[in-house]
Amino acid sequence: MPRLVGNRSHAGANITIIIILIATFGVLLEYFGVVDIVPGFGREGRYFQLKSQLTNEQVTEQPNQ
């Protein structure tokens, strides 16, 4: 169906909202340590423990006291 004469498209607003959502999602991934693009940004510990990283217990084979 053709667009009515005089009505504007809202494509610019939709693209702006999508870009803001993608940027927010990227910042959250960086903050929680899923990606590490900016060194020193985010939480101290990783939110998701990587399986390839050894913990202190695995290295010493003794439980932490």
C-alpha positions as CSV (number, residue, x, y, z in Angstrom):
1,M,0.0,0.0,0.0
2,P,1.5,3.4,-0.9
3,R,2.5,5.8,1.7
4,L,0.2,8.8,2.3
5,V,1.5,12.0,0.9
6,G,3.1,14.2,3.6
7,N,3.8,11.3,6.1
8,R,7.5,10.8,6.9
9,S,9.3,7.5,7.4
10,H,10.4,6.6,10.9
11,A,13.5,4.6,9.7
12,G,16.0,7.1,11.2
13,A,14.5,6.8,14.7
14,N,14.4,3.0,14.4
15,I,18.1,2.8,13.4
16,T,19.0,5.1,16.2
17,I,17.3,2.9,18.8
18,I,19.0,-0.2,17.3
19,I,22.4,1.4,17.5
20,I,21.8,2.4,21.1
21,L,20.7,-1.1,22.1
22,I,23.7,-2.7,20.4
23,A,26.1,-0.2,22.1
24,T,24.5,-0.9,25.5
25,F,24.8,-4.7,25.0
26,G,28.4,-4.3,24.1
27,V,29.2,-2.2,27.2
28,L,27.5,-4.8,29.4
29,L,29.6,-7.6,27.8
30,E,32.7,-5.6,28.4
31,Y,31.7,-4.8,32.0
32,F,31.0,-8.5,32.9
33,G,34.3,-9.7,31.3
34,V,32.9,-11.6,28.4
35,V,35.0,-9.5,26.0
36,D,38.2,-7.6,26.9
37,I,38.5,-4.7,24.4
38,V,39.3,-2.0,27.0
39,P,41.9,-3.1,29.6
40,G,41.0,-2.4,33.2
41,F,37.3,-1.7,32.5
42,G,34.7,-3.8,34.3
43,R,34.4,-5.9,37.3
44,E,37.4,-7.4,39.1
45,G,36.5,-11.0,38.6
46,R,35.1,-12.6,35.5
47,Y,31.3,-13.2,35.5
48,F,31.8,-16.4,33.5
49,Q,34.6,-18.6,34.6
50,L,36.6,-19.7,31.6
51,K,37.3,-23.5,31.5
52,S,40.8,-23.0,30.1
53,Q,42.0,-20.9,33.1
54,L,43.4,-22.8,36.1
55,T,42.3,-21.9,39.6
56,N,44.5,-21.9,42.6
57,E,43.1,-25.2,43.8
58,Q,44.0,-26.9,40.5
59,V,47.6,-25.6,40.5
60,T,48.4,-26.6,44.1
61,E,45.9,-29.5,44.2
62,Q,45.1,-28.5,47.8
63,P,41.8,-26.9,48.9
64,N,42.0,-23.3,50.0
65,Q,41.9,-22.8,53.7
